[in-house]
């Protein structure tokens, strides 16, 4: 039994936190099977159309596009998963970005973003307008974040690998909303990931408290007046949750709690009014804590709206590349904005609108990777394929999800063409792009990214 593996000091604290009767319900819930969830990517598909493919799924009540699903390979091996139509996400984790409430046109920071579930949810709320900076200190974790950003078809995002100290120096009073999904002791995940118990025993329950305090303080300096700061953890520890927030409010009198309604499975905190918790015995999810804070003042337009900074050499190189880019995009109804193109070696990127880049920071990705230029020819990227819609490309080709050609494509194999032709085509499943092919008469040369290929 899982209960027998839980640390006695942790159980004693949970008994004190919950009270005797609720504690017994918690123990019973801890022996139940954890639930899995998927979140529909509204940048690409509607809830209704995805559910038409999978049947009726129970909704996750604290977000508009989350659903419970069975644990297993059906959802992660389906072609729609490879098309970026949904993201597999623990149901309680969907609460943070939903309660942040990002709106189109805003500038948003996800400070501890990997592996990307919350960032992709924020990007869907932005609807392609505004700017998202997804940051994670770990470069290895940020690579997983990058894949998910690309898979979901997000173009207005930069990914950085920096500590919060450097970010606050480069982006003072810059973001309209900031999400701090902080590293924590992970007590809320003991049921789903029992391996977390070992880390809890090694580090102790308060190991992350100084880290959390630093993240909050630095985030406060990057938030505009009138902006929203949302703090969340997947733990129950009071020191990491309510006491952490109260200490922050004591240090920052210009912030106040923006109350979150206790409904739809969200439980009101008994220790700090306006904040909420999720418990497995009260919500169909793992443990979570969320506090939403508002900074005093009125939001005003304060950011410079400058374009992309390019040197003379880069300008000349881009002018030289323009014919190759125009030739490739002649088949596309979507066109890149040449005023926002930037080179990284022989790779071409479209930078999000506005003055978003800081030369001193380490970025893993700065916007939408269009592709690579070699010997005067342009080769499109996987990221571009995921960003486009089937109707954007004049020569797209689509197969039903159950057609064997789809899985052959996802495994990196050559696919027989449906008609004669030549050149780049967008390969789709049920009119949702999976990647590019290059047609040579009756064959589609597979350009699907090797690292993304289906292994079975």
C-alpha positions in Angstrom: 0.0 0.0 0.0 1.2 3.5 -0.8 0.2 4.7 2.7 2.8 2.5 4.2 5.5 4.2 2.1 4.6 7.8 3.1 6.9 9.4 5.7 5.4 9.6 9.1 6.2 13.3 9.6 4.3 14.0 6.4 1.3 12.1 7.5 1.3 13.8 10.9 1.3 17.2 9.1 -1.5 16.1 6.8 -3.6 15.1 9.8 -3.1 18.5 11.4 -3.8 20.3 8.1 -7.0 18.4 7.3 -8.6 17.4 10.6 -9.4 13.9 11.5 -12.4 13.1 9.2 -10.9 14.8 6.1 -7.6 13.1 6.8 -9.3 9.7 6.6 -10.9 10.6 3.3 -7.4 11.7 2.1 -5.9 8.4 3.1 -8.6 6.5 1.2 -8.1 8.7 -1.9 -4.4 8.0 -1.9 -5.0 4.3 -2.6 -7.1 5.1 -5.7 -5.7 5.1 -9.2 -4.4 8.5 -10.3 -6.3 10.2 -13.1 -4.8 11.3 -16.4 -5.9 14.3 -18.5 -5.6 15.9 -21.9 -6.0 19.5 -22.8 -7.3 20.5 -26.2 -5.0 22.8 -28.2 -7.5 25.5 -29.1 -4.9 27.0 -31.5 -5.6 24.1 -33.8 -8.9 22.4 -33.0 -12.1 22.9 -31.0 -13.2 20.8 -28.1 -16.2 19.5 -30.1 -14.2 18.3 -33.0 -11.6 16.5 -30.8 -14.3 14.8 -28.8 -16.0 13.7 -32.0 -12.8 11.6 -32.6 -12.4 10.2 -29.0 -16.0 10.1 -27.7 -17.3 11.8 -24.7 -14.7 12.6 -22.0 -15.5 14.0 -18.6 -14.5 17.7 -18.4 -11.9 19.1 -16.0 -13.9 21.7 -14.2 -11.3 24.4 -13.6 -10.4 24.9 -17.2 -12.4 25.2 -20.4 -10.5 22.7 -22.6 -9.3 20.0 -20.2 -10.7 16.4 -20.1 -10.1 13.3 -18.1 -8.8 10.3 -20.1 -7.7 6.7 -19.5 -4.0 6.2 -18.7 -2.3 4.3 -21.5 -0.9 4.5 -24.9 -4.0 5.2 -26.9 -3.7 9.0 -26.6 0.1 9.3 -26.9 0.2 7.0 -30.0 -2.7 8.6 -31.9 -1.8 10.7 -35.0 -3.7 13.6 -33.5 -1.2 13.7 -30.7 1.6 14.0 -33.2 -0.4 16.8 -34.9 -0.3 18.8 -31.7 -4.1 18.8 -31.3 -3.9 18.1 -27.5 -1.4 18.0 -24.7 -1.3 15.3 -22.0 -1.4 17.0 -18.7 -2.1 16.1 -15.1 -5.6 17.7 -14.3 -4.6 19.8 -11.3 -1.7 21.3 -13.4 -4.2 22.8 -15.7 -5.5 25.1 -13.0 -2.5 27.4 -12.9 -2.5 28.8 -16.4 -6.3 28.8 -16.5 -6.4 31.0 -13.4 -3.6 33.3 -14.7 -6.1 34.4 -17.3 -3.8 35.6 -20.1 -5.5 37.6 -22.8 -4.5 38.2 -26.5 -2.0 40.9 -27.0 -0.4 40.7 -23.5 3.2 40.0 -22.6 3.5 37.0 -20.4 6.3 35.3 -18.5 6.3 31.6 -17.5 9.2 31.7 -15.2 9.7 28.0 -14.5 8.2 26.6 -17.7 9.5 23.1 -18.5 8.3 20.8 -19.7 5.8 23.2 -21.2 2.2 22.3 -20.3 1.4 25.6 -18.7 3.3 27.6 -21.4 1.3 25.9 -24.2 -1.9 26.6 -22.3 -0.9 30.3 -21.9 -0.1 30.5 -25.6 -3.5 29.1 -26.5 -5.1 31.9 -24.4 -2.9 34.5 -26.3 -4.3 33.2 -29.6 -1.1 34.1 -31.5 -1.2 37.8 -30.3 1.3 39.3 -27.8 4.5 37.7 -26.5 5.2 34.7 -24.3 8.7 34.2 -22.7 9.0 30.6 -21.5 12.0 30.3 -19.2 13.7 27.4 -17.5 17.0 27.4 -15.8 17.8 23.9 -16.9 18.9 23.7 -20.5 18.1 20.0 -20.7 14.5 20.6 -19.4 14.2 23.5 -21.8 14.7 21.2 -24.7 11.6 19.3 -23.8 9.8 22.7 -23.5 11.0 23.6 -27.0 9.6 20.5 -28.5 6.2 21.1 -26.9 6.1 24.7 -28.0 6.9 23.6 -31.6 4.5 20.7 -31.5 1.6 22.9 -30.4 2.2 25.3 -33.3 3.2 28.4 -31.3 5.1 31.2 -33.1 5.0 34.1 -30.6 7.2 32.5 -27.9 10.9 32.8 -27.0 12.5 30.2 -24.8 15.2 31.3 -22.4 17.5 29.5 -20.0 18.3 32.0 -17.3 18.0 32.6 -13.6 15.4 35.1 -12.4 18.1 37.5 -11.3 19.3 38.1 -14.8 15.8 38.2 -16.2 14.7 40.9 -13.9 17.6 43.1 -14.9 16.7 42.8 -18.6 12.9 42.9 -18.3 12.0 45.4 -15.6 8.3 46.3 -15.4 7.7 44.5 -18.6 5.2 41.6 -18.3 1.4 42.0 -17.9 1.2 38.5 -16.3 3.7 36.2 -14.7 3.3 32.6 -13.8 5.6 31.2 -11.1 4.9 27.5 -10.9 7.6 27.0 -8.4 9.9 24.1 -7.7 8.6 22.5 -4.5 8.7 19.4 -2.3 6.1 17.7 -4.5 3.9 16.2 -1.7 0.9 16.6 -3.9 2.4 14.1 -6.4 3.2 11.3 -4.0 0.3 9.3 -5.3 1.1 9.7 -9.0 4.9 9.6 -8.7 5.9 7.8 -5.6 9.6 8.3 -6.5 9.1 11.9 -5.3 9.0 10.5 -1.8 12.7 9.7 -1.9 13.6 13.3 -2.8 11.4 14.6 0.0 13.3 12.4 2.5 16.7 13.5 1.1 16.0 17.2 1.0 13.4 17.8 3.7 10.1 19.5 3.2 11.4 23.1 3.3 14.3 22.8 1.0 12.8 24.9 -1.8 11.5 27.7 0.4 14.4 30.1 -0.2 14.2 29.4 -4.0 10.5 30.2 -4.1 11.0 33.4 -2.2 13.7 34.6 -4.6 11.5 33.7 -7.6 8.6 35.7 -6.2 10.7 38.7 -5.4 12.3 38.8 -8.8 9.0 38.3 -10.6 7.6 41.3 -8.7 10.2 43.5 -10.4 9.3 42.3 -13.9 5.5 42.8 -13.5 3.9 46.0 -14.7 1.7 48.1 -12.3 -1.8 46.5 -12.4 -0.4 43.2 -13.5 -1.1 39.7 -12.3 1.3 37.3 -10.6 0.2 33.7 -10.1 2.1 31.4 -7.8 1.5 27.7 -7.7 3.0 24.5 -6.3 2.2 20.8 -6.3 2.7 20.4 -2.5 0.7 20.7 0.7 3.4 22.3 2.9 2.2 25.5 4.5 5.7 27.0 4.5 5.8 26.6 0.7 2.3 27.8 0.2 0.3 30.1 2.4 3.2 31.2 4.6 5.3 31.8 1.5 2.7 34.1 0.1 2.0 35.9 3.3 5.8 36.6 3.7 5.9 37.9 0.2 2.9 40.3 0.8 4.7 41.5 4.0 7.7 42.3 1.9 5.7 43.9 -1.0 2.9 46.0 0.3 2.1 47.0 -3.3 0.7 43.5 -3.9 -2.6 42.1 -2.7 -4.4 38.8 -3.1 -6.7 38.6 -6.1 -9.3 36.1 -4.7 -9.9 32.8 -6.5 -13.4 31.5 -6.2 -13.6 28.1 -4.3 -15.7 26.2 -6.8 -15.5 23.3 -9.3 -13.3 21.2 -7.1 -11.1 24.1 -5.9 -11.0 24.2 -2.1 -10.7 27.5 -0.2 -7.5 27.6 1.9 -8.2 27.7 5.6 -5.0 29.5 6.2 -5.0 32.4 3.7 -8.3 33.7 2.4 -8.5 34.0 -1.4 -6.1 31.2 -2.2 -7.1 27.7 -3.1 -6.0 24.1 -2.9 -6.7 20.9 -4.7 -6.9 17.7 -2.7 -7.4 14.2 -4.2 -10.4 13.5 -1.9 -12.1 16.7 -3.0 -11.1 17.1 -6.7 -10.4 14.5 -9.3 -6.7 15.4 -9.3 -3.5 15.4 -7.4 -2.5 18.0 -4.8 -2.0 21.6 -5.8 -1.9 25.1 -4.4 -2.7 28.4 -6.2 -2.4 32.0 -5.2 -3.2 34.9 -7.5 -1.8 38.3 -6.7 -2.4 41.8 -8.1 0.1 44.6 -8.3 -1.1 48.1 -7.4 -1.4 50.7 -10.1 -2.9 51.0 -13.6 -1.6 49.1 -16.6 -0.2 51.5 -19.2 1.6 51.0 -22.5 5.2 51.3 -21.4 7.2 48.9 -23.7 9.2 50.0 -26.6 7.7 48.8 -29.9 11.0 48.6 -31.8 11.5 46.0 -34.4 14.3 43.4 -34.7 17.8 44.7 -34.3 20.1 43.6 -37.2 23.6 44.6 -38.2 24.6 45.6 -41.7 26.0 42.1 -42.5 22.9 40.4 -41.3 20.7 42.8 -43.4 22.8 42.0 -46.5 22.6 38.2 -45.9 18.8 38.4 -45.5 18.5 40.4 -48.7 20.5 37.7 -50.5 18.3 35.0 -49.0 15.0 36.8 -49.9 14.7 35.2 -53.4 15.0 31.7 -52.0 12.4 32.5 -49.3 10.0 34.1 -51.7 10.3 31.1 -54.0 9.5 28.7 -51.2 6.6 30.7 -49.8 5.1 31.2 -53.3 3.1 28.0 -52.5 1.9 29.4 -49.1 -0.9 31.7 -48.4 0.8 32.5 -45.1 3.8 34.8 -45.6 6.6 35.6 -43.1 7.1 39.2 -42.1 10.5 40.1 -43.6 10.9 43.0 -41.2 11.0 40.5 -38.3 13.3 37.9 -39.7 16.6 37.1 -38.0 19.5 34.7 -38.8 21.2 32.3 -36.4 23.9 30.8 -38.6 22.0 29.5 -41.7 18.7 29.2 -39.8 16.0 31.8 -40.4 13.6 32.8 -37.6 10.6 35.1 -37.4 10.9 37.1 -34.1 7.7 37.9 -32.2 6.4 41.5 -32.6 7.8 44.2 -30.4 11.0 44.8 -28.5 11.3 41.3 -27.0 14.9 40.2 -27.3 17.8 41.0 -24.9 21.3 40.4 -26.4 22.8 39.4 -23.0 20.4 36.5 -22.3 20.7 32.9 -23.3 17.8 31.9 -25.6 17.2 28.4 -26.8 14.7 29.7 -29.4 13.7 33.2 -30.4 10.3 32.9 -32.1 9.3 30.7 -35.0 12.0 28.7 -36.7 11.1 28.9 -40.4 13.9 26.7 -41.7 17.5 26.5 -43.0 19.1 27.9 -46.1 21.8 25.9 -47.8 23.4 26.6 -51.2 20.8 29.2 -51.9 17.9 26.9 -51.3 15.5 27.0 -48.4 14.5 23.9 -46.4 11.5 24.3 -44.1 11.5 23.3 -40.5 9.3 20.9 -38.5 8.2 23.9 -36.4 6.9 25.8 -39.5 4.9 22.8 -40.6 3.2 22.6 -37.1 2.5 26.4 -37.2 0.8 26.3 -40.6 -2.7 25.2 -41.3 -3.6 22.9 -44.1 -5.4 25.7 -45.9 -2.3 27.9 -45.7 -0.5 25.6 -48.2 -1.6 25.3 -51.8 -0.3 21.8 -52.2 -1.2 20.1 -48.9 -2.1 16.5 -48.9 -4.3 14.8 -46.3 -4.9 11.2 -45.2 -7.4 9.9 -42.7 -6.1 9.0 -39.2 -6.6 5.3 -39.8 -4.8 5.2 -43.2 -1.5 3.2 -42.9 0.2 6.0 -44.8 0.0 8.2 -41.7 1.9 5.9 -39.4 4.4 5.2 -42.2 5.0 8.9 -42.4 5.3 9.3 -38.6 7.9 6.4 -38.6 10.0 8.3 -41.1 9.2 6.1 -44.1 8.7 7.0 -47.7 5.0 7.3 -48.7 3.4 6.8 -52.1 2.0 10.0 -53.6 -1.7 10.3 -54.4 -1.0 12.1 -57.6 2.0 13.2 -59.7 3.8 16.3 -58.8 7.0 17.8 -57.4 8.1 20.1 -54.7 7.3 20.6 -51.0 3.9 19.6 -49.8 2.3 19.8 -46.3 1.5 16.3 -45.1 -1.7 16.2 -43.0 -3.9 13.9 -41.0 -7.6 14.8 -41.4 -6.4 18.2 -42.6 -4.1 18.8 -39.6 -0.4 19.2 -40.5 2.1 16.6 -39.4 5.1 17.9 -41.4 6.5 18.4 -44.8 7.3 16.0 -47.6 9.1 16.7 -50.9 7.4 15.0 -53.8 9.3 13.4 -56.6 6.8 12.1 -59.1 4.9 9.3 -57.3 6.8 9.4 -54.1 6.8 11.6 -51.0 10.3 12.0 -49.6 9.8 12.1 -45.8 11.0 15.3 -44.1 9.5 14.4 -40.6 11.9 15.4 -37.9 13.9 12.3 -36.9 13.8 13.0 -33.2 10.0 13.1 -33.3 9.4 9.9 -35.1 7.0 7.2 -33.9 8.9 4.3 -32.4 6.3 1.6 -32.9 
